[in-house]
Amino acid sequence: MRLFIGLALPREVRLALAAVQYGLPGARWVKPESLHLTLRFLGDVDRGQAEDVDAALSDIVAPSFDLEFSGLGCFEGKDRVRALWTPAVKSCDLKHLQEKIESAVVRAGFEPERRKFKPHVTLARFKNGSSTERVGMFLENHNTLHAGPFTIGHFTLFRSHLGREGSVYEPLVEYPLYVKLLADA
């Protein structure tokens, strides 16, 4: 099964992000119900590995926190844009949670992630890439995108089902975060 760990977004946040999903030829927009923030991609794993990951993630203790998204960005390669995304506003609590998840996944037997964590929500992908000029104009016209703040109260182990119409994400397990008390702040 194909797994990843991520943050599910509240409906109102997904709808706010989906409000910019138009007017860019060649974009394959991510369905609003599929918008999420990936904390760690695992790929194809067997049942035993999935159980090890679940056990390791169950041991994580971290506080809930507020999160928001602001602006737009894109991933480029060879003069073509591959994806359009919105970045998460810098959050020490999000970084702390991601580091704990990375440590848990490595303890469960996975190789450490080599790429630097760049918290974002992918809004669109481009099958054959899109011109940087066209996407640049889109970014200029829509860079005021903002969603949040909203509270993250859990993280989720997802199963990804690949299909013709895009991936469908099935939440398998939700791991609660604790609520900070005034003494914790």
N, CA, C and O of each residue as an XYZ file, in Angstrom:
740
protein
N       0.834     -1.183      0.000
C       0.000      0.000      0.000
C       0.878      1.245      0.000
O       1.978      1.241      0.551
N       0.384      2.301     -0.619
C       1.132      3.551     -0.775
C       0.697      4.511      0.339
O      -0.470      4.896      0.409
N       1.642      4.896      1.210
C       1.297      5.677      2.401
C       2.058      7.001      2.471
O       3.149      7.156      1.922
N       1.431      7.948      3.172
C       2.112      9.187      3.545
C       1.493      9.706      4.830
O       0.387      9.315      5.205
N       2.209     10.581      5.490
C       1.749     11.206      6.724
C       1.513     12.669      6.407
O       2.359     13.323      5.797
N       0.367     13.183      6.820
C       0.057     14.554      6.480
C      -0.946     15.194      7.406
O      -1.389     14.614      8.398
N      -1.287     16.417      7.040
C      -2.296     17.182      7.762
C      -3.516     17.332      6.871
O      -3.432     17.862      5.763
N      -4.643     16.862      7.365
C      -5.910     17.104      6.691
C      -6.291     18.557      6.979
O      -6.014     19.074      8.061
N      -6.917     19.200      6.020
C      -7.288     20.610      6.170
C      -8.787     20.725      6.373
O      -9.554     19.965      5.782
N      -9.215     21.672      7.208
C     -10.648     21.890      7.384
C     -11.300     22.303      6.063
O     -10.652     22.879      5.189
N     -12.573     22.003      5.936
C     -13.322     22.277      4.707
C     -13.204     23.738      4.279
O     -12.987     24.021      3.101
N     -13.345     24.665      5.225
C     -13.308     26.089      4.864
C     -11.938     26.511      4.329
O     -11.852     27.406      3.488
N     -10.879     25.881      4.805
C      -9.530     26.169      4.318
C      -9.366     25.599      2.908
O      -8.831     26.267      2.023
N      -9.827     24.366      2.704
C      -9.751     23.774      1.360
C     -10.513     24.623      0.348
O     -10.040     24.828     -0.770
N     -11.681     25.115      0.730
C     -12.473     25.947     -0.189
C     -11.776     27.282     -0.463
O     -11.808     27.773     -1.592
N     -11.146     27.872      0.556
C     -10.415     29.133      0.353
C      -9.251     28.923     -0.615
O      -8.994     29.769     -1.472
N      -8.558     27.809     -0.481
C      -7.438     27.520     -1.381
C      -7.936     27.205     -2.786
O      -7.306     27.589     -3.772
N      -9.056     26.514     -2.877
C      -9.611     26.143     -4.186
C     -10.145     27.349     -4.949
O     -10.381     27.262     -6.154
N     -10.335     28.463     -4.268
C     -10.888     29.662     -4.920
C      -9.991     30.191     -6.041
O     -10.466     30.919     -6.913
N      -8.712     29.839     -6.032
C      -7.800     30.307     -7.094
C      -7.612     29.264     -8.190
O      -6.835     29.484     -9.119
N      -8.299     28.150     -8.101
C      -8.087     27.055     -9.046
C      -8.881     27.251    -10.336
O      -9.869     26.561    -10.589
N      -8.433     28.193    -11.132
C      -9.073     28.454    -12.428
C      -8.128     29.295    -13.283
O      -7.201     29.925    -12.774
N      -8.378     29.290    -14.569
C      -7.718     30.234    -15.469
C      -6.255     30.006    -15.755
O      -5.541     30.954    -16.080
N      -5.789     28.784    -15.645
C      -4.389     28.499    -15.953
C      -4.349     27.283    -16.872
O      -4.405     26.147    -16.401
N      -4.252     27.516    -18.181
C      -4.272     26.403    -19.144
C      -3.201     25.361    -18.842
O      -2.060     25.693    -18.520
N      -3.593     24.099    -18.953
C      -2.671     22.999    -18.720
C      -2.587     22.546    -17.280
O      -1.969     21.522    -16.986
N      -3.206     23.302    -16.367
C      -3.155     22.928    -14.953
C      -4.123     21.782    -14.687
O      -5.270     21.808    -15.133
N      -3.654     20.788    -13.964
C      -4.532     19.735    -13.444
C      -4.724     20.067    -11.971
O      -3.872     19.780    -11.131
N      -5.860     20.676    -11.684
C      -6.129     21.163    -10.336
C      -6.385     19.993     -9.389
O      -7.076     19.036     -9.738
N      -5.827     20.084     -8.204
C      -6.086     19.086     -7.168
C      -7.499     19.338     -6.653
O      -7.863     20.474     -6.349
N      -8.285     18.284     -6.557
C      -9.662     18.426     -6.072
C      -9.637     18.989     -4.655
O      -8.784     18.609     -3.853
N     -10.567     19.892     -4.340
C     -10.579     20.485     -2.991
C     -10.566     19.450     -1.865
O      -9.904     19.653     -0.847
N     -11.290     18.345     -2.040
C     -11.323     17.330     -0.979
C      -9.989     16.616     -0.818
O      -9.783     15.925      0.179
N      -9.087     16.764     -1.765
C      -7.771     16.112     -1.697
C      -6.654     17.042     -1.233
O      -5.520     16.594     -1.065
N      -6.943     18.318     -1.022
C      -5.901     19.248     -0.583
C      -5.436     18.879      0.825
O      -6.257     18.651      1.713
N      -4.137     18.820      1.025
C      -3.537     18.438      2.299
C      -2.094     18.942      2.334
O      -1.564     19.412      1.327
N      -1.476     18.841      3.490
C      -0.060     19.171      3.636
C       0.664     17.876      3.988
O       0.376     17.262      5.016
N       1.590     17.464      3.151
C       2.357     16.237      3.394
C       3.494     16.526      4.365
O       4.273     17.460      4.174
N       3.574     15.698      5.420
C       4.660     15.805      6.388
C       5.783     14.808      6.081
O       6.957     15.081      6.334
N       5.403     13.645      5.531
C       6.417     12.644      5.157
C       5.794     11.632      4.210
O       4.808     10.980      4.553
N       6.362     11.501      3.032
C       5.915     10.501      2.066
C       6.660      9.210      2.349
O       7.879      9.223      2.522
N       5.939      8.092      2.399
C       6.564      6.797      2.661
C       6.657      5.933      1.419
O       7.595      5.146      1.289
N       5.703      6.061      0.499
C       5.701      5.235     -0.700
C       5.037      3.899     -0.442
O       4.217      3.765      0.466
N       5.397      2.911     -1.246
C       4.797      1.584     -1.124
C       5.403      0.844      0.057
O       6.620      0.682      0.146
N       4.543      0.397      0.958
C       4.987     -0.336      2.141
C       4.118     -1.584      2.314
O       2.974     -1.623      1.861
N       4.667     -2.589      2.967
C       3.869     -3.785      3.250
C       3.170     -3.614      4.603
O       3.404     -2.637      5.314
N       2.322     -4.566      4.941
C       1.526     -4.469      6.171
C       2.420     -4.369      7.417
O       2.131     -3.594      8.328
N       3.485     -5.139      7.451
C       4.388     -5.104      8.606
C       5.030     -3.738      8.787
O       5.105     -3.224      9.903
N       5.495     -3.150      7.687
C       6.083     -1.807      7.760
C       5.022     -0.790      8.208
O       5.308      0.104      9.005
N       3.806     -0.936      7.691
C       2.723     -0.016      8.069
C       2.445     -0.113      9.565
O       2.211      0.903     10.221
N       2.471     -1.323     10.106
C       2.249     -1.494     11.548
C       3.381     -0.874     12.356
O       3.140     -0.279     13.406
N       4.620     -1.009     11.871
C       5.763     -0.396     12.557
C       5.639      1.128     12.555
O       5.904      1.782     13.564
N       5.233      1.685     11.412
C       5.049      3.139     11.324
C       3.947      3.585     12.279
O       4.107      4.571     12.998
N       2.837      2.864     12.285
C       1.729      3.213     13.171
C       2.182      3.213     14.632
O       1.860      4.133     15.384
N       2.922      2.188     15.030
C       3.405      2.112     16.409
C       4.316      3.296     16.740
O       4.202      3.889     17.813
N       5.214      3.637     15.822
C       6.144      4.751     16.057
C       5.403      6.085     16.116
O       5.705      6.927     16.960
N       4.432      6.277     15.220
C       3.681      7.532     15.220
C       2.811      7.663     16.462
O       2.586      8.771     16.950
N       2.324      6.543     16.974
C       1.471      6.563     18.171
C       2.209      7.072     19.400
O       1.581      7.538     20.351
N       3.530      6.988     19.391
C       4.336      7.441     20.528
C       4.625      8.943     20.504
O       5.174      9.475     21.469
N       4.271      9.627     19.430
C       4.587     11.059     19.317
C       3.705     11.880     20.244
O       2.483     11.734     20.267
N       4.352     12.738     20.997
C       3.652     13.690     21.858
C       4.065     15.083     21.383
O       5.238     15.451     21.441
N       3.087     15.840     20.917
C       3.363     17.192     20.419
C       2.100     18.029     20.610
O       0.990     17.498     20.645
N       2.286     19.344     20.732
C       1.120     20.213     20.958
C       0.351     20.521     19.670
O       0.906     20.488     18.571
N      -0.940     20.820     19.835
C      -1.710     21.355     18.717
C      -1.172     22.757     18.430
O      -0.494     23.351     19.268
N      -1.478     23.277     17.251
C      -0.950     24.590     16.886
C      -1.816     25.198     15.797
O      -2.619     24.518     15.159
N      -1.634     26.482     15.606
C      -2.335     27.171     14.534
C      -1.454     27.192     13.295
O      -0.228     27.263     13.378
N      -2.119     27.127     12.137
C      -1.424     27.108     10.869
C      -2.159     28.005      9.900
O      -3.374     28.171      9.998
N      -1.429     28.583      8.965
C      -2.045     29.371      7.897
C      -1.191     29.284      6.647
O      -0.011     28.934      6.691
N      -1.826     29.615      5.533
C      -1.154     29.618      4.236
C      -1.248     31.011      3.649
O      -2.257     31.698      3.812
N      -0.184     31.428      2.960
C      -0.176     32.764      2.383
C       0.694     32.787      1.137
O       1.853     32.374      1.165
N       0.113     33.280      0.032
C       0.860     33.433     -1.206
C       0.829     32.180     -2.058
O       0.119     31.219     -1.759
N       1.613     32.211     -3.127
C       1.721     31.097     -4.066
C       3.177     30.893     -4.450
O       3.994     31.808     -4.345
N       3.485     29.707     -4.887
C       4.818     29.403     -5.378
C       4.717     28.300     -6.411
O       3.631     27.785     -6.675
N       5.844     27.938     -6.993
C       5.830     26.859     -7.981
C       7.145     26.098     -7.934
O       8.190     26.639     -7.574
N       7.059     24.824     -8.311
C       8.246     23.998     -8.470
C       8.565     23.963     -9.954
O       7.704     23.659    -10.780
N       9.810     24.277    -10.283
C      10.220     24.346    -11.682
C      11.295     23.314    -11.978
O      11.988     22.822    -11.088
N      11.407     23.009    -13.260
C      12.456     22.123    -13.733
C      12.628     22.304    -15.228
O      11.658     22.191    -15.979
N      13.836     22.580    -15.670
C      14.141     22.726    -17.100
C      13.203     23.706    -17.801
O      12.586     23.365    -18.811
N      13.097     24.908    -17.271
C      12.302     25.987    -17.870
C      10.813     25.686    -17.941
O      10.094     26.338    -18.697
N      10.346     24.738    -17.192
C       8.927     24.400    -17.148
C       8.495     24.302    -15.688
O       9.273     23.913    -14.817
N       7.254     24.659    -15.444
C       6.701     24.549    -14.097
C       6.040     23.182    -13.963
O       5.274     22.771    -14.835
N       6.335     22.478    -12.873
C       5.767     21.158    -12.623
C       4.565     21.208    -11.690
O       3.647     20.398    -11.818
N       4.562     22.163    -10.740
C       3.475     22.227     -9.767
C       3.307     23.655     -9.244
O       4.259     24.434     -9.189
N       2.087     23.969     -8.867
C       1.725     25.247     -8.261
C       1.287     24.945     -6.833
O       0.528     24.002     -6.611
N       1.753     25.732     -5.857
C       1.450     25.448     -4.467
C       1.334     26.724     -3.648
O       1.721     27.807     -4.085
N       0.786     26.561     -2.441
C       0.745     27.657     -1.474
C       1.579     27.244     -0.261
O       1.421     26.137      0.254
N       2.462     28.128      0.193
C       3.314     27.771      1.322
C       2.612     27.992      2.663
O       1.777     28.885      2.811
N       2.974     27.160      3.626
C       2.533     27.385      4.998
C       3.359     28.544      5.561
O       4.558     28.648      5.305
N       2.703     29.404      6.324
C       3.416     30.476      7.024
C       4.333     29.809      8.048
O       3.942     28.835      8.690
N       5.539     30.327      8.200
C       6.536     29.729      9.088
C       5.923     29.435     10.457
O       5.271     30.282     11.067
N       6.157     28.197     10.917
C       5.610     27.743     12.192
C       6.614     26.827     12.875
O       6.944     25.762     12.352
N       7.098     27.236     14.033
C       8.030     26.397     14.797
C       7.355     25.100     15.230
O       7.988     24.044     15.255
N       6.055     25.181     15.574
C       5.335     23.979     16.002
C       5.190     22.984     14.856
O       5.316     21.778     15.073
N       4.930     23.461     13.642
C       4.843     22.575     12.489
C       6.197     21.917     12.229
O       6.267     20.711     11.994
N       7.255     22.693     12.271
C       8.606     22.147     12.059
C       8.929     21.100     13.125
O       9.491     20.050     12.816
N       8.577     21.383     14.366
C       8.813     20.457     15.474
C       8.057     19.143     15.245
O       8.618     18.064     15.435
N       6.785     19.230     14.837
C       5.993     18.032     14.565
C       6.613     17.230     13.422
O       6.741     16.009     13.519
N       6.991     17.899     12.357
C       7.573     17.204     11.211
C       8.869     16.501     11.610
O       9.126     15.383     11.163
N       9.672     17.132     12.432
C      10.923     16.510     12.888
C      10.644     15.268     13.730
O      11.346     14.265     13.608
N       9.623     15.331     14.581
C       9.256     14.162     15.390
C       8.765     13.022     14.494
O       9.082     11.857     14.730
N       7.995     13.370     13.473
C       7.500     12.352     12.542
C       8.663     11.735     11.776
O       8.719     10.517     11.610
N       9.582     12.558     11.313
C      10.750     12.041     10.591
C      11.538     11.086     11.478
O      11.942     10.016     11.024
N      11.758     11.453     12.720
C      12.484     10.597     13.652
C      11.744      9.270     13.872
O      12.369      8.210     13.912
N      10.429      9.330     14.013
C       9.624      8.118     14.221
C       9.695      7.197     13.005
O       9.807      5.980     13.152
N       9.631      7.764     11.827
C       9.668      6.975     10.586
C      11.033      6.291     10.435
O      11.107      5.132     10.026
N      12.091      6.997     10.761
C      13.436      6.403     10.692
C      13.553      5.266     11.716
O      14.127      4.219     11.418
N      13.008      5.473     12.924
C      13.018      4.392     13.934
C      12.235      3.175     13.450
O      12.535      2.044     13.832
N      11.234      3.412     12.610
C      10.411      2.318     12.078
C      11.097      1.609     10.909
O      10.534      0.674     10.339
N      12.314      2.047     10.545
C      13.083      1.332      9.540
C      13.191      1.989      8.173
O      13.724      1.380      7.245
N      12.699      3.217      8.024
C      12.784      3.910      6.740
C      14.049      4.742      6.670
O      14.572      5.190      7.691
N      14.535      4.945      5.451
C      15.697      5.804      5.233
C      15.318      7.251      5.556
O      14.173      7.646      5.337
N      16.260      8.047      6.073
C      15.961      9.463      6.328
C      15.623     10.187      5.020
O      16.168      9.876      3.961
N      14.727     11.144      5.118
C      14.366     11.980      3.968
C      15.555     12.867      3.641
O      16.119     13.501      4.532
N      15.932     12.916      2.393
C      17.094     13.711      1.979
C      16.713     15.135      1.589
O      17.532     16.050      1.670
N      15.460     15.314      1.166
C      15.029     16.660      0.760
C      14.653     17.496      1.991
O      14.134     16.977      2.980
N      14.923     18.775      1.903
C      14.559     19.694      2.974
C      13.033     19.829      3.014
O      12.388     19.908      1.968
N      12.469     19.856      4.202
C      11.027     19.997      4.378
C      10.602     21.399      3.960
O      11.118     22.395      4.468
N       9.671     21.463      3.041
C       9.139     22.728      2.539
C       7.617     22.634      2.659
O       6.960     22.166      1.730
N       7.044     23.070      3.790
C       5.614     22.870      4.032
C       4.743     23.663      3.062
O       4.835     24.888      2.972
N       3.893     22.930      2.338
C       3.057     23.553      1.323
C       1.870     22.648      1.007
O       1.842     21.477      1.385
N       0.906     23.211      0.316
C      -0.216     22.451     -0.225
C      -0.153     22.591     -1.742
O      -0.172     23.705     -2.267
N      -0.078     21.474     -2.439
C      -0.061     21.500     -3.902
C      -1.472     21.800     -4.402
O      -2.431     21.123     -4.033
N      -1.583     22.826     -5.247
C      -2.877     23.231     -5.807
C      -3.078     22.694     -7.216
O      -4.207     22.407     -7.614
N      -1.988     22.556     -7.980
C      -2.095     22.079     -9.362
C      -0.795     21.421     -9.774
O       0.280     21.734     -9.264
N      -0.929     20.496    -10.718
C       0.227     19.865    -11.346
C       0.113     20.077    -12.846
O      -0.977     20.307    -13.369
N       1.233     19.999    -13.527
C       1.267     20.179    -14.973
C       1.884     18.930    -15.590
O       3.046     18.614    -15.335
N       1.110     18.226    -16.396
C       1.548     16.948    -16.962
C       2.848     17.092    -17.743
O       3.793     16.337    -17.518
N       2.902     18.037    -18.641
C       4.111     18.243    -19.441
C       4.806     19.548    -19.077
O       5.601     20.075    -19.856
N       4.511     20.051    -17.921
C       5.054     21.327    -17.510
C       4.269     22.460    -18.135
O       3.522     22.250    -19.090
N       4.429     23.629    -17.616
C       3.786     24.827    -18.148
C       4.860     25.890    -18.254
O       5.861     25.847    -17.539
N       4.652     26.832    -19.136
C       5.671     27.868    -19.301
C       5.786     28.700    -18.042
O       4.787     29.014    -17.394
N       7.016     29.054    -17.702
C       7.242     29.856    -16.511
C       6.607     31.232    -16.664
O       6.188     31.831    -15.673
N       6.532     31.735    -17.873
C       5.932     33.050    -18.106
C       4.433     33.022    -17.776
O       3.939     33.909    -17.079
N       3.721     32.028    -18.263
C       2.288     31.921    -18.010
C       2.005     31.766    -16.514
O       1.111     32.418    -15.974
N       2.768     30.903    -15.856
C       2.576     30.694    -14.424
C       2.981     31.942    -13.652
O       2.342     32.292    -12.660
N       4.029     32.609    -14.096
C       4.452     33.850    -13.438
C       3.351     34.899    -13.439
O       3.148     35.587    -12.439
N       2.644     35.025    -14.546
C       1.520     35.973    -14.604
C       0.408     35.536    -13.650
O      -0.209     36.372    -12.991
N       0.156     34.241    -13.579
C      -0.863     33.727    -12.658
C      -0.469     34.045    -11.216
O      -1.303     34.485    -10.424
N       0.799     33.823    -10.877
C       1.278     34.107     -9.524
C       1.086     35.585     -9.172
O       0.637     35.909     -8.072
N       1.421     36.468    -10.095
C       1.249     37.896     -9.856
C      -0.204     38.258     -9.593
O      -0.493     39.083     -8.726
N      -1.114     37.647    -10.333
C      -2.537     37.970    -10.213
C      -3.216     37.340     -9.008
O      -4.285     37.795     -8.600
N      -2.618     36.297     -8.428
C      -3.280     35.565     -7.347
C      -2.443     35.456     -6.077
O      -2.786     34.679     -5.187
N      -1.368     36.206     -5.974
C      -0.448     36.047     -4.854
C      -0.985     36.563     -3.523
O      -0.299     36.476     -2.504
N      -2.197     37.096     -3.522
C      -2.792     37.543     -2.256
C      -3.543     36.408     -1.561
O      -4.206     36.641     -0.550
N      -3.452     35.206     -2.078
C      -4.116     34.054     -1.474
C      -3.745     33.944      0.002
O      -2.572     34.025      0.368
N      -4.756     33.758      0.837
C      -4.525     33.591      2.277
C      -5.613     32.685      2.846
O      -6.791     32.855      2.531
N      -5.230     31.741      3.669
C      -6.179     30.859      4.346
C      -5.694     30.619      5.772
O      -4.546     30.228      5.985
N      -6.565     30.854      6.739
C      -6.230     30.629      8.137
C      -6.092     31.936      8.872
O      -6.354     33.001      8.312
N      -5.686     31.866     10.116
C      -5.191     30.686     10.814
C      -6.321     29.733     11.229
O      -7.476     30.129     11.391
N      -5.940     28.473     11.390
C      -6.838     27.432     11.862
C      -6.008     26.485     12.723
O      -4.784     26.431     12.599
N      -6.682     25.741     13.596
C      -5.980     24.887     14.544
C      -5.794     23.483     13.997
O      -6.725     22.876     13.470
N      -4.587     22.984     14.131
C      -4.252     21.601     13.788
C      -4.309     20.805     15.085
O      -3.510     21.033     15.994
N      -5.241     19.884     15.170
C      -5.418     19.085     16.384
C      -4.956     17.645     16.249
O      -4.955     16.896     17.225
N      -4.560     17.250     15.028
C      -4.069     15.888     14.814
C      -3.302     15.825     13.493
O      -3.408     16.720     12.655
N      -2.537     14.766     13.328
C      -1.940     14.456     12.029
C      -2.442     13.075     11.639
O      -2.968     12.341     12.475
N      -2.278     12.723     10.363
C      -2.946     11.544      9.832
C      -2.007     10.677      8.997
O      -1.173     11.188      8.249
N      -2.154      9.370      9.135
C      -1.516      8.419      8.231
C      -2.527      8.141      7.120
O      -3.620      7.636      7.378
N      -2.157      8.476      5.884
C      -3.038      8.342      4.727
C      -2.576      7.207      3.826
O      -1.387      6.901      3.734
N      -3.538      6.603      3.173
C      -3.264      5.683      2.068
C      -3.644      6.404      0.788
O      -4.705      7.024      0.713
N      -2.791      6.328     -0.210
C      -3.011      6.991     -1.488
C      -3.402      5.957     -2.529
O      -2.683      4.983     -2.751
N      -4.552      6.173     -3.169
C      -5.013      5.316     -4.247
C      -4.839      6.095     -5.551
O      -5.490      7.120     -5.754
N      -3.964      5.614     -6.432
C      -3.717      6.299     -7.692
C      -4.803      5.932     -8.694
O      -5.211      4.775     -8.794
N      -5.269      6.947     -9.440
C      -6.303      6.697    -10.432
C      -6.215      7.672    -11.585
O      -5.422      8.613    -11.555
N      -7.032      7.448    -12.603
C      -7.035      8.307    -13.797
C      -7.416      9.744    -13.476
O      -6.898     10.681    -14.084
N      -8.307      9.913    -12.537
C      -8.806     11.251    -12.190
C      -7.984     11.908    -11.081
O      -8.405     12.904    -10.494
N      -6.832     11.352    -10.806
C      -5.990     11.871     -9.735
C      -6.017     10.932     -8.543
O      -6.780      9.966     -8.520
N      -5.200     11.212     -7.574
C      -5.110     10.365     -6.388
C      -6.294     10.605     -5.464
O      -6.829     11.710     -5.374
N      -6.685      9.536     -4.781
C      -7.703      9.621     -3.732
C      -7.004      9.248     -2.436
O      -6.300      8.241     -2.366
N      -7.205     10.067     -1.411
C      -6.503      9.857     -0.152
C      -7.467      9.341      0.906
O      -8.499      9.950      1.189
N      -7.100      8.193      1.484
C      -7.917      7.547      2.500
C      -7.224      7.698      3.854
O      -6.125      7.178      4.045
N      -7.861      8.412      4.804
C      -7.264      8.492      6.135
C      -7.334      7.127      6.824
O      -8.408      6.531      6.911
N      -6.201      6.635      7.311
C      -6.168      5.345      7.997
C      -6.185      5.506      9.507
O      -6.957      4.843     10.200
N      -5.320      6.403     10.023
C      -5.217      6.616     11.465
C      -4.992      8.105     11.721
O      -4.184      8.743     11.046
N      -5.712      8.649     12.698
C      -5.474     10.026     13.148
C      -4.757      9.972     14.494
O      -5.151      9.226     15.391
N      -3.700     10.774     14.622
C      -2.901     10.829     15.841
C      -3.134     12.184     16.490
O      -2.780     13.212     15.913
N      -3.727     12.202     17.687
C      -4.066     13.485     18.311
C      -2.836     14.245     18.810
O      -1.833     13.662     19.221
N      -2.959     15.547     18.754
C      -1.977     16.444     19.359
C      -2.616     16.987     20.636
O      -3.837     17.131     20.703
N      -1.813     17.283     21.633
C      -2.409     17.746     22.875
C      -2.652     19.249     22.823
O      -1.957     19.982     22.120
N      -3.638     19.687     23.572
C      -3.996     21.097     23.642
C      -3.068     21.765     24.653
O      -2.923     21.304     25.785
N      -2.445     22.855     24.223
C      -1.554     23.603     25.112
C      -2.363     24.304     26.185
O      -3.382     24.930     25.895
N      -1.917     24.200     27.401
C      -2.522     24.946     28.495
C      -1.712     26.220     28.680
O      -0.608     26.332     28.147
N      -2.235     27.166     29.415
C      -1.518     28.429     29.611
C      -0.123     28.183     30.186
O       0.826     28.886     29.840
N      -0.002     27.193     31.056
C       1.305     26.891     31.648
C       2.294     26.365     30.617
O       3.506     26.476     30.798
N       1.761     25.775     29.507
C       2.627     25.242     28.456
C       3.135     26.345     27.539
O       4.176     26.186     26.900
N       2.432     27.436     27.467
C       2.734     28.481     26.472
C       4.020     29.199     26.795
O       4.421     30.104     26.064
